[in-house]
Structure formats: C-alpha cells, structure tokens
C-alpha cells in the first residue's frame, strides 16, 4: 500500500469528491492503463475511457473483477471502489447513452495512477 496525501485520503478513504474539471486525467487520453492510487491494482484501460464533459474521467467498462459496486445509503447512486483495497473511486451511472455500453464510471483523478 502506498502512503497517501491528506487530499488522497479524503477521497479514497473518506469517500470524498475532487472538484470537477481540475483532475489530472479529466482531459487525458494517452494509451495505457489506470491503476488504483492506493494499492496499484489495474482498474481501467484507456480504450474504455471517453470524454463525457462531466468534469471527471469517464470509462464505460472496467477490468473484469477490478471494481466493486456498492449502493449508496440513500439508494440513489452506486459507488465504485477498488475491489482489492476498497478505496473510493467515484460512482457509476447507467442509461445515459454516452456510449454503446450505456455505462459511465465517473472516477476521481486523484484515485488513479496512469501507466503506459
């Protein structure tokens, strides 16, 4: 496990959200993979990333078994966490029709590390 900064802890451990349109990977589209910042587990492929104009990196698929879905306490949203360390990634939304897969993983850049 990697030592986290206070802001990384706020998001990954305390289920916070970084501000929209400020994250390192919001408008980043290089070829490679996105890993969990806390445990380095591989979570997403760049080929599944798309521009949704929502202010956070968006993916329409995850690496099989890498991401868990948890219904929020209010039942209105579905949280996504790293399946390995349970670090908070963001939320997943379905039915928005951004891509053919009809799924959008809205992920905090601060929860990720990109590797070519």
Secondary structure as UniProt FT lines:
FT   HELIX           6..12
FT   TURN            13..14
FT   TURN            20..21
FT   TURN            24..27
FT   STRAND          33..36
FT   TURN            37..39
FT   STRAND          42..45
FT   HELIX           46..48
FT   STRAND          49..50
FT   STRAND          57..59
FT   TURN            64..65
FT   STRAND          67..71
FT   TURN            73..74
FT   STRAND          78..82
FT   TURN            83..85
FT   STRAND          88..94
FT   TURN            100..101
FT   STRAND          103..107
FT   HELIX           109..111
FT   STRAND          112..115
//
